[in-house]
Amino acid sequence: MKPEIKREAAHAALAATFEHEHEVMAQTMDGLADLINRPVSGLNRHEVRAEASYIHDFYTSCETLFKTVAIELNGGIPRGDMWHKTLLREMKAPVSGKRPAVISQKLYELLEEVLRFRHIVRNSYGILLDAKKMRRVSRIAVRARKMLVRQFPAFLATILPA
């Protein structure tokens, strides 16, 4: 396949993935907004789990975008037990001759916090969630989404076929 056709196909795949995940994130953040505007002390255990689930879903959408970038432009998804962290780290760095950085250092730092929380949600009991720490991560997720919906389209624009 000619390089320009491959680049066009990669751009189309990334744009379609972003469009889908942007909608998923919007719905996720609507649900999160219902909870984040309530005092954390007033949340019952089901609402705490729901808020944690929204955070988890937000990061899953981010990771879906990043996996598509890795497949289309990097040559594949990282391997190994730490592939989630490696994938996120790869997104803040340009790949020589292939693509610029996908996200800024600041967005990376925010998403790293969300990823750590997602790991806790996936690997421990929901009854053990600390609602105050979760709320802090909810606010980080909201900030990260705002940055991502600006940065990802800007990234796409840099890889548009000439």
PyMOL commands that set and color helices and strands:
alter all, ss='L'
color gray80, all
select helices_A, chain A and resi 3-36+40-42+45-74+83-91+105-123+126-128+131-158
alter helices_A, ss='H'
color red, helices_A
deselect
rebuild
show_as cartoon
